[in-house]
Amino acid sequence: MKILIHGACGRMGRVLQRVIREKLPDTDLVLVDPMTQDEDVYTALTDFTGKADCIIDFSHHSLTPALAAYAAASKTPLVIATTGQTEEELACIQTAAKMVPVLFASNFSLGIVVLTALAKQAAKAFPDADIEIVEIHHNRKLDVPSGTALTLARAVQSVRPDSRLVIGRHENGRRDPKEIDIHSLRMGNIVGIHEIHICTDTQTLTLRHEAHDRALFAEGAVTAAQWVVTMEPGLYNMEAILSTILS
């Protein structure tokens, strides 16, 4: 298998390289990063004229349009592990998915996939509960809130259609029962913690996931790449992989 890593010289790109070389030593790697000056790394996707089996993207959301266009033109299955896309950038992903299989997720941990399913079940079981989401990441993370926190909140919204998202509470006033609040903390070198607090007047249920090593996300992206190359064109998520595992 030949995997093209887009964003190969970033923090997660380097972790991904290490994980692939340790766990899949027979895999060929093509390294692309527009921010590098390394002679062994392509600075643009179009500089690579060969054929990869799959692209794994750990770059920046602003590069999504060019990435999606390249994947569609080259008919290369695509795994997108970046977050923070604008509506226009999301539309580019949708367009590419008509031509090639695309797996797009805010978090590549199967634990987060399970957490999302549990959050939906809990929100449905406690329809009158207050729900607060807390996400904690290292002090270098750019997007607020995290893509994973938004995914969790939208999962809750799917069973509470009249609810509304509040990104950080910053004004005085009583809490609206229809709020789903997301709070973001940035400190130290924390890889990623996500908590969902479901609270009634008589009890609290707390769901929590903590990532201990960034290799977790790289391992998930590799699993996604191995899975997506077997699929027909379309837009997929990690829930689809979990369904395959559980079936």
N, C-alpha and C positions, 0 to 999 in steps of 0.2 A: 504494500500500500504506500502511496506517495501522498503526504499531507503538506499543503501549503499553509504556513503560519503567517498570518497578516498581523503586524504589530509584534514581530518576533523579538525585538530588543527591549520591549517594555518589561515591567515587573512580571506580569503574568505570562508574557510571551516567553521569557527565559525559564520560568517555572515549567511551562508546557514543554519546552524543548527537553528539559531534564527528565520529566516524567515519561515522555515518549521514548527517549533513549534508554531509560532504565527498564521500562516495562515492555516496550515493543522495539527491541534493538534492530530488527530487520526492516523497520519503516524508513523510507527515504523522506527527508525533510527539505522543503523549499522555504527559505526565509525571506520575508518581505517586510520592510519597515521604512516608511518615508522619512523618519526622523533620524536615521542612522547614517554614519559615514564608514561603516564596516565594509571592507571590500568583498566579504563573503555573503553580503546581504543585498538583495535587490531593493532599490528605493521606490519602485513603483510596480504595481501588479502587471502592467503591460510590458515591463522589462523581461518578464519570464515568458518565454515562447514555447515551453513544453506543455505537458498535460499532467495535472494533478488529479488524484482521485477525490480529494475533498479539500475545502478551505476551512480553517478554523481562525476566526477573527477575534483577537484580543487587542484591538487598536483604540480608536476613538470614534464616537458616534458621527462626527462630522465627515468621516470617510465612508460612511454607509452608502451614499449614492454611487460612488465610483466602485465600491466593492460589489454591490448588488448588480450593477451593470456588467462588470467583468464576469461574475459568476454566471449570469444569464447568457452572455455572449459565448463563453467558453464551455457552457453546459457542465459546470462543475458544482456538485452538491456543496452546500454552504452551512456552516455552523457559526452563528453570530453570538458572541459572548460579551459584547459591549452593551451598555445601557445609556439612557438619556436621550434617545432619538427624538427629534421633532416630528410633527405630523407629516411633513414633507419627506423626511427620511424614512419614516415607517411606511409611507406609500411606496417608496422604492423597494422595500423588502417585499411588500405584497406583489409588486410587479414581477420581481425576480422569481417569486414562488410559483408563478404561472409557467415558468420555463424549467426550473430545477427544484429539487427538494431543498427546503431551507428549514433548519431548526433554529429557532430564535427563543432565547430564554434570558430572564434577568438573573438567574442563579442556576448553576449546573450541579448543585448538590441534590441527590435523591432524597436526602433528609428534609430539604426545604420543600420538595414536592409533596412528601408525606405531611409536613407541617401545614401546607396550604389546604390539603384535603381535610385535615383535622379542624382547621380554622373554619371552614365552611360548615362542617358538621356541628361545631360548637355554636356558631352564630345562629344556626337553624334551631338547635335544641334550646337556646336561651334567647328568644326573640326580643325580650325587653331588657337584656343586659347592656351595660355600657361596655364599649370595646375600644381599647387603647392599644396602639402598636408602638413599640419602642425599638429603634434600630441603632446599633453602636458600631462604629468603624474607626479605623486609623485616621490620624489627623491629616493625611494626604489625599483622602478621597474627595473627588470633585463634586459629584452630583448629590443633591439633597432634595427629597429623601432618597434612600437607595431604591434601585429598581425592584429589589426583592420586597421591600416594604410596600411599594405600590402594588405589586402583584398580590401580596397578602390582603391588602385593603380592598382591592377589586374583587378578590375571591369572596370576601365577606359581603361586599356590595351585591354580588350575584344572587345572594339569598336574602338581601335586604334592599330591594330596589328603590325604596324611598329614602335611603340614607345618603349622606353627603360626606365627602372627605374634607378634613381640616388638617392642613400641613402646619403643625406647630401652633399651640395656643399662646397668644401673645396679648390678649386684651382681657380686661375685667368683664365679669358677667357669668351667669349661670350656664352650665353645660347644656347644650341642646341634646335631648335623648337620641336624635337621629344622626348625631355626629359619629364618624369613625376617625379618630385622631391619630396622626403619625408624628412621633417625636424623634429627632435625630441628634445623636451625640457623636462628636468627633474627638478622639483622644488617643494618644500613645500609638501603639503598634497593633491594636486589636484587629484581627482578621475580619470578623463579622459576627455579630450577635443580633438575633431577631426574637422579640418577645411579643406575644399577643395576650393581653389581659382581658378576660371576659368576666365582668363583675355585676352581680345583682345585689340587692340589699342584704342577702343572707349568705352568699358564698362567692368565691372567686376561683376561676379556672385560669391557670397560666400555662401557655404553651411556649416552649423556648427551644431555639436551635442555636448552637455555637459552633463555628468553624474554628478548628485548631491550627490548620495549616493551609496555605493557599494551594498546595498540591491537590486538595480536595476538588477545587474547581477545574483544575487541569485534567484530573482523572475523569471527571464528569464530561468534560468537553471531548475527550478521546472516546469515551463510550458513545457519546452522541454522534461523533463522526463515523464510527463503525456501524451505527444503526442507520443513519440518514442515507448512506450510500446504497442501501438496499431498498429505498423508498421511491415512489413515483413523485413527480413534481407536486408541490404543495407546501403549505406552511405548517410546521409542526412545533411542539413544545416538549418539555421534559415529562409532562404527564403522559404523553403518548408512549414514551419509553417505559415508564412505570407500569402502564397498562399491559405492555408486552411482557414485562417481567412477571407480573401477577397472574397473567392468563395461563 
